[in-house]
Amino acid sequence: RRVSLNAVRLAIAIGITTAPSPDDLDLERYRVLLKDPDEGMRIAAARVLVERGDIAGRAVLLQALQDPDSHHRIDAVLALQQMTDPEILAAIKQAAKVERHPLAHLVFKKVLKQMDP
């Protein structure tokens, strides 16, 4: 399994040296990283928070749907698909309409199919 550079940087930033169990995570460390100057770090932290049921990263992920970097848009939509909120579904639909990157467009279509069959 390939580990992204942002995942490694995120782990280093919060001081993880071994793979933590979800019960061991200090979510406050991730909330602090939502203000990191690096967009990739903010998205990675937001994704972890969403995966743990914390909506603190929601705004970062919604904003990342408009990011110039297609990788960031893909990361954001994959994280947001876990949330069952009509506002999120609407934001993903809107972003999908203007998505021009071929891979990102396919990911958006797949996510929308799963969220809104």
NORWODA-V395520 format. One record per residue. N is the residue number from 1. OMEGA is omega in degrees with one decimal (none if undefined). Layout:
N/OMEGA ; N/OMEGA
//
This chain:
1/-178.5 ; 2/178.8 ; 3/-179.0 ; 4/177.8 ; 5/179.2 ; 6/177.5 ; 7/178.4 ; 8/179.4 ; 9/178.7 ; 10/179.3 ; 11/178.6 ; 12/-177.6 ; 13/-178.9 ; 14/173.1 ; 15/177.7 ; 16/177.9 ; 17/174.4 ; 18/-179.1 ; 19/-178.4 ; 20/170.5 ; 21/-179.4 ; 22/-179.2 ; 23/-176.0 ; 24/-174.1 ; 25/173.8 ; 26/-174.6 ; 27/179.0 ; 28/177.3 ; 29/178.9 ; 30/178.6 ; 31/177.5 ; 32/-178.3 ; 33/175.1 ; 34/178.8 ; 35/179.6 ; 36/178.8 ; 37/-179.5 ; 38/-178.6 ; 39/179.9 ; 40/177.6 ; 41/179.4 ; 42/-179.3 ; 43/179.5 ; 44/178.3 ; 45/179.7 ; 46/179.9 ; 47/178.2 ; 48/-179.7 ; 49/179.5 ; 50/178.8 ; 51/-179.9 ; 52/177.5 ; 53/179.7 ; 54/-175.8 ; 55/-178.7 ; 56/-177.8 ; 57/-175.9 ; 58/-177.5 ; 59/178.4 ; 60/-178.4 ; 61/177.5 ; 62/177.8 ; 63/-177.8 ; 64/175.6 ; 65/-179.4 ; 66/-176.0 ; 67/177.7 ; 68/-179.0 ; 69/-177.7 ; 70/178.2 ; 71/178.3 ; 72/178.7 ; 73/178.9 ; 74/178.2 ; 75/-178.3 ; 76/-177.2 ; 77/178.0 ; 78/177.3 ; 79/-177.2 ; 80/-177.4 ; 81/179.8 ; 82/-175.5 ; 83/-179.7 ; 84/-176.7 ; 85/-179.7 ; 86/178.9 ; 87/178.7 ; 88/177.9 ; 89/179.2 ; 90/179.6 ; 91/179.0 ; 92/177.5 ; 93/-179.9 ; 94/179.9 ; 95/-179.9 ; 96/-179.6 ; 97/-176.6 ; 98/-178.7 ; 99/-177.7 ; 100/179.5 ; 101/-174.1 ; 102/-178.8 ; 103/178.8 ; 104/178.8 ; 105/178.0 ; 106/179.2 ; 107/178.1 ; 108/179.5 ; 109/-178.9 ; 110/179.8 ; 111/179.7 ; 112/177.6 ; 113/179.0 ; 114/-176.5 ; 115/-173.8 ; 116/-173.0 ; 117/none
//
